[in-house]
């Protein structure tokens, strides 16, 4: 095996180990919280020696912040649809689709974020005061532009964003409740589509953004 091949193989192993660790950490932090989680629990969940965790993440806080950063970056990327959308039906509609799909595929990450914020954000307050604040300001300006163009009702953009977060993340943070009301079963593909369509119709019609909404 050549030196480049060995390097490539090490990178693949490293990426897979990091994926296993972060996936396990999401589950443990979601169930036990930051205080109740231990590196040993996470190592056991990942099926790796504890020493491996400390090789990739020196402390529990470093690993926790990475888990939080991951879900946050996924959410931020979902909002890229705002940038080139001609109006709220396209922009907010696509954002709802993306956020609900994230809740479907990354429920533990969403729960970690929710628990952290509910406890006063002791570890990630800097994210809230910098990245999240800047992101919210930027997206509020896009929404205000649509308002000024007469494409939706005059509402407070920030409160609309809060409603979008609360609604879409509910499907992750309160997934057990939804499954219970669904007869103890996870939502099917058809039910997820119906949920997305319903949320889009309720919110978009509620803010007076109906151009092009018919048939959706």
N, C-alpha and C positions, 0 to 999 in steps of 0.2 A: 504494500500500500504506500502510495506516495505521500509526501508531506501535506500537499493540498487536500488529498483525500482524507487523511487523518484529521486535519483541521475541520473539514466539512462534517465528518462523522461526530466530532466532539460538539460542534455547534448544534447538530440535530439532537444529540443526547441532552445538551443543556436546555434547548428549547422545550423538549418533551418533559424534562424534570420540572422546569419552571411552570409549565402548563398544569402538571399534576399537583404541584404545590399550591398554585393560585386557586385551582378548582376546589381542592380540599379546604383551603383557608376560607374561601367564600362560605362553604357549608358550615364549618365550625364557628366562624364569627357570626353567621346568621343565627345559629342555634344557641350559642353560649355567650355572645357578646364579646367585646374586647376583654373585659375583666375575667370572664369565665374560660376563655380560650387559652390553651397552652400550646407551645411548640410541639410537645409530645403528642397531643391529640391530633394536631394537624399532620404530623409525620405519620401517625397510624392511619389516618384517613387517606393520605396520599400513597401509603404502602412503601414509604421510603425511610431509611434510617434518619434519626433526628439530626445527626451530624450533617446530612445533606441539606436540611433546611437552613442551618446556620452558615453553610457554605454560600448559599444563594441570598439569604436574608439574615443579616447579623442579629437582628432583634425582632421581637414580636411586633413592636410598633412599626418597624420598617415594612414588614410583611403586610400589616393591617393597612398602612397608608397606600401600598401598592394595590391592594384589593379595592380600596375606595377610589383610587385614581383610575383604575381600569373601568369601573362602571361609569364614572364621571366622564371619561373620555369617550366612551361608547355613546352616552347621552349627548355630549357635545357634537359628535359627528352626525348624530341623527338630525340635528338642527341645521345642517348644511343646506337642507332643502329650502330653507328660508331665503338663501342668498340670491338665487336666480328665479324664484317663483314670481309670476306676474301678479298674483293676488292671493288672498287668504284661502280660497277654496283649494288651490294647488299647494300653497306653502303649508298652511295649518293642517290640511287634509293629509298630506304626505308625512308631516311630523307626527300626527296621531298614529298613522299606520306604523311608522318606525318605532315610536315609543312603546306601543303595545306589543310589537314583535320582540322588543328588548325585554319587556316584562315576562313574555312567554319563555324566552331562551336564557335569561339571566336573572331569575327571581331571587336567588340568594344574594347577589350583589346589590340589588335594590333594597333588600331587607337590611343589609349591613349599613347602607347609607341612611335609611330611615331611622334605624336604632341610634346611630351616631348623632344625628341631628336632634332627635327627641331627647337625648341626654345632654344637650347643650354644645354639641360638636367639640368635645375636649381635645380631639386629636386633629381634626380637619378644619378648624375655624379659619385658618389661613386660606383654604380653598374658597370658603364662603365669602371672605372679605376681598378677595382678589379675582380669581378666575370666574367664579359664579356671578359676582357683581358685574364684572365687565361683560360677560355673556348676556346677562339679563338686560343690561342697558342697550346692547347692540340689537338684540331681538325686539325689544320694546320700540326701538326707533323704526325698525322695518314695519311693525304692526301700525305704528302711528302714521307712517307713510301711506299705508293702505287706507287708513281712516281718512286722511286728508284727501285722498283721491276718490273718496266716496264709495269705496269697495266694501265697506262694512260699517256697522254702527259706531257711534262715538262712545267708546268704552275705555276703561283704564287698561292699557296694555299689560302692566305687571300683574294685575288681578286675573287677566285672561291666562297668562302664563302659569300662575299658581293653580288655576283650575285645570289646565292641561296636565300639569305634573300630577296633581292629586288623582285625577281620573285615570290616567294611563298607568301610573305606578300602583294604583289600587289592585290591579290584576296580578301583581307580583307580591306586594306586601300583605295582601289579604287573600292570597291564593287558596289557602285552606278553607276559608269561609265560602269562597266561590265554589270550590269543589264539593263542599258539604251540601250547598244548595243545589248542586247539579247531581245529586244522588250519589255523592262520594266518588264521582268520576272527574278526571281532568277534562277540560273543554276540548272538544274535537276540532278538527280543521274547519269544519262548517260553522261550528259555534264561535270560533275565534273570528272568522270572517264576519259573521253577524254582529259580533261585539264591536269590531272596528267600524263597520258601517253605521251602527247605531250611534256610537260615540261621535263620529264625524257629523252625522245628520243633526244630532241634538245640539252640538256646539256651534257648528257653522250656521245653522238656521237661527240659533239663539243670538248670534252676533250680527245677523243680517247679511251674511255672506252667502248668497244663494246663486249668483251668476255661474252657470255651468254645473250646478249641484244636481239638477234633475237627472234622475236615472242612476245616481250613485247609491 
